[in-house]
């Protein structure tokens, strides 16, 4: 358990850098004239398949080697989701508005979590965005890393006698999780962003 927590803490320390690296990715897409729904659906499907394949391949336990694949899986998994978010933003002409706060909202498992509600709030036709402190981003990174560790741990322990089945289950969860990220990003970028220094309850 302590090893798992230390891995999650290390990931949270690097999470801001991870998001900054995503700024180096330029989406090949641009704003569409009509409804981008079909293109978005295609992007989401491809990203979900890639995320599922990465999680499946890296979560097959091989003695103690399985734990060594956790950090690469975290980076690859969230990099795939991050690129997907930027592709969807680009199709709505909002790639330049993708900030660490907006990225966190899209890939965080629970948008009603207090951490997320403190920096991004969907209020109907608008989305309020408040700059996040480094401490908040580190906390978000820790939660994201811990989520992936728990997913791997549950799959490996429950299916220790059938490691490949556990890996497939893990891949399926990543596939569905990426689909959710795509839907959330698509809903978000259809709205107007309002950047503010304060989000009131």
N, C-alpha and C positions, 0 to 999 in steps of 0.2 A: 504493500500500500504506500509506504514512504517513497519507494522508487517511482511509483506512478505519479505521486504528487510532485516530486522534484522534476519529473519530465514535463508535467503540465506547467509548473512555474517557469521552467526554462523557455517553454514555448510562449508563455505570456510575455516574457521579457523581450522576445524577438517579434512579437505580433505586429507592433507598430512598423517595424522594418519590413515585415512581410507585406503589409498593406502599401507601404511606400514603394516597394519593388513593383507592385501591381501598377503603379503609375507609369512604369516603363513600358507597359503593354498598351499598344494602340490598336483599338478594334479595327478590323478591316471593313466594318460596316459604316454607313452614314445614315443620316435621317431619311426616312422613306417619305414619299409623297402621299401614299395612301396608308391603309391600316397595316402595320407590320406584324400582325398576329401570326401569319403563316411562317414568316422568317423566324420569329421568336420561338415558335413551337419547334422548329427544326433545330435551332441552336440549343434549346433546353434538352431535347432528346439526345443530341450528340454529346453534350456535356454530361448528362446523367449516365450514359453508357460508359464514357471514359472514367467518370468517378467510380462507378460500380466496378469496372475492371481493375482500377488501381487498388481499391480497397480489398477486392478479392485476392489479387495477386500478392499483396503485401501483408495480408492477415493470416495466411496459411502458416500455422505454427510449426517451426522446425526446431525442436528442443527449446533452447532459450533464445534462439535467433529471432523469434517472433517479436520480442520486445525491442530489438534493434531496428525493426521496421516501423515503429510507431511514429517517430519524428518525420521520416520521409513521407509516410502516408499523410500526416497532418499537413505538411507543406504542399504536397501534390494535390490533395483533396481540396484544400481551401484555395489553392492557386487556380484550379479548374473552375471552382465556383466564382472566384473573383473575376476571372476572364469572362465568364458568362454574364455576370452583372454588368460589366463594362460594355459587352456586346449589345445587351438589351438597352442600356442607356444610350448607346450610339444610335440605335434604330429610332429612338425618340428624340435624337438631337441633344442629348444631355450628358454626353460622356465627360465633358469638362467639369460637370458638377458632382461627379462621383468623389466623395470625400471619405476619410476613414469612418466617420459617423454613419454615412449612408451605406457604406459597404458593410459595416457591422450590423446595421438593421436588417439588411438583406440575408446575411448568412447566419445570424444568431437564431438558435432554435425556438426562442420564445420572445416575440415582439412585445409582450406585455410585461416582461421582466423589468424590474425597477431600473436596472442599468441602462437598458435601451430606451425606456420611456423618459429618462432624464436627458437624453440627447436627441432623440427623434420621436416625433409624435404625428401620427396620421389624424388629421382633424376633418376629414371629409374630402373637400375639393383641394385642400392644401396639405403640405407636409412641413411641419416646423422642425428646423434643424439647429441645434445648439452646439458650439464647439466643445469637444470632449477633452478633459484633462488627460495627461499621460497615465495617471492612476486609474481612471475609468477605462481607458483602452487596454491597460494591462489586465484589469479585472475581466474585461470581455474576452481577451485572449486566453486567460486562464480557464474560463468557462467553456470556451470552444475546444481547447485542448483536452480538458477533463471529459467533455462529452464524447470525444473520439476514443479516449482511453477506456471509458466505461463500456462503450460499444464493442471494442475489441475484447475487453476482459470478459464481458457477458457471453460473447460468441465462443471464445476459446474455452471457458470453463464449462459452459453448458454442453458443448459438443466436443469435449476433450477426446472422446472415443471415436468421433467422426470429424476430424479437423477440416476436411474439405467441405463438408456440409456447413460447418461453422463459418468458413471463409465465404461461401456462397451467400449465407445469411447476411454477413457483414456487408458484402457487395450490394445485396438487394436493399439494405437500409440506406447505404450511401446513394444508390440510384434514386430512391424515393426522396431522400433529403435534398438532393440537387434539383429534383423536379419542384419541390416546395420553394426552394430558393428562386428558381426561375419564375414561378407564378407570383411570388412576393415582389420581385424586382419589376416585373411587368406591370403589376398594379400600382407600384410606387411611382414609376417614371411617367405614368400617364397624368400625374398631378403636378401642380406647380410647387416649387420649393420656396420656402421663406426662411432665410437664415437670421437667427436671433440670438441674443445673449441670455435669454431667459425663457424657460418653458414652464408656465404655471399649470397647476393641477386643475 
